[in-house]
Amino acid sequence: MKSQQPIASDQEHRVLEFRPRASLTPSTRQTNVVVQPRHKDSKNEPLDLSRYERPREQPDDFRQRMLANIAAFAFTVALTAIGIWLAISIADLRRTQDCVLMGRRDCVRISAQPS
């Protein structure tokens, strides 16, 4: 069997030069975005997201948040443990079923308990 070699030509192998762009500092960069105040008469209002913040009715309850986080973590651990147990059980059942379908009679595991 012949081994095929790729045909190499000079046009396939080129080195491209990457020249850095002219760096623009933020002061020389031009932007077309104009931020308008929310109301025409509110000239002293800051032009950031603080104008959209709402005051909270109640302070943040750290203890309640931590309890909710612990409960969510416990739920996640329980789901993971149940998933692992289920995967092991299904694999064991499949192994037993394969054994029975092959016609063997000694498929069930007998655990020896000390008496």
C-alpha positions in Angstrom: 0.0 0.0 0.0 1.4 3.4 -0.9 1.6 6.1 1.7 0.4 9.4 0.4 2.5 12.4 1.1 1.1 15.9 1.2 2.2 18.1 -1.6 4.0 21.1 -0.1 4.4 24.3 -2.0 5.9 27.6 -1.0 2.5 29.3 -1.2 1.0 27.1 1.5 3.6 28.1 4.1 3.5 31.8 4.8 4.4 33.8 7.9 2.0 36.6 8.5 3.1 39.7 10.3 0.7 41.0 12.9 1.3 44.7 13.5 -0.2 46.2 16.7 -3.0 48.7 16.1 -2.4 52.3 17.1 -3.2 52.3 20.7 -5.8 54.8 21.6 -5.9 56.1 25.2 -9.3 56.8 26.7 -8.8 60.5 26.4 -8.1 60.3 22.6 -10.8 57.7 21.9 -14.0 59.3 20.5 -17.4 58.1 21.6 -20.7 59.0 20.1 -22.7 58.0 23.2 -24.3 60.8 25.0 -25.8 60.0 28.4 -28.9 62.1 29.1 -30.2 62.7 32.7 -33.5 61.0 33.5 -35.4 64.2 34.0 -34.6 67.5 32.4 -34.7 69.4 35.7 -32.3 66.9 37.5 -28.9 68.3 36.4 -27.1 67.2 39.7 -28.2 63.6 39.5 -25.3 61.2 39.1 -25.1 59.4 35.7 -24.7 55.9 37.0 -26.9 53.0 38.1 -27.5 54.4 41.6 -30.5 56.2 40.3 -32.2 52.9 39.7 -31.6 51.5 43.2 -34.6 51.0 45.4 -34.4 51.4 49.2 -34.8 48.1 51.0 -37.8 47.8 53.3 -35.9 45.5 55.7 -32.2 45.0 56.2 -30.6 41.8 54.8 -30.9 38.9 57.2 -27.5 37.1 57.2 -28.7 34.2 59.4 -31.7 33.4 57.2 -29.5 33.5 54.1 -27.0 31.1 55.7 -29.7 28.7 56.7 -31.1 28.8 53.1 -27.6 28.1 51.8 -27.1 25.2 54.2 -30.5 23.8 53.2 -29.7 24.1 49.5 -26.3 22.4 50.1 -27.9 19.5 52.0 -30.5 19.1 49.3 -27.8 18.9 46.6 -25.8 16.4 48.6 -28.9 14.2 49.1 -29.7 14.3 45.4 -26.1 13.4 44.6 -26.1 10.5 47.0 -29.5 9.2 45.7 -28.2 9.5 42.2 -25.1 7.5 43.0 -27.1 4.8 44.9 -29.5 4.6 41.9 -26.7 4.2 39.4 -25.1 1.4 41.5 -28.4 -0.4 41.9 -29.2 -0.2 38.2 -25.7 -1.6 37.4 -26.2 -4.4 39.8 -29.6 -5.3 38.4 -28.2 -5.2 34.9 -25.4 -7.5 35.9 -27.9 -10.0 37.5 -30.2 -9.8 34.5 -27.3 -10.5 32.0 -26.3 -13.5 34.1 -29.9 -14.9 34.1 -30.3 -14.3 30.4 -27.1 -16.3 29.8 -28.8 -19.3 31.4 -26.7 -19.4 34.5 -28.2 -20.4 37.9 -25.8 -18.9 40.3 -26.5 -15.2 39.6 -27.7 -14.0 43.0 -25.1 -12.9 45.4 -25.1 -14.7 48.7 -23.6 -12.7 51.5 -22.0 -14.7 54.2 -22.8 -13.3 57.6 -20.9 -14.5 60.7 -23.2 -16.4 63.0 
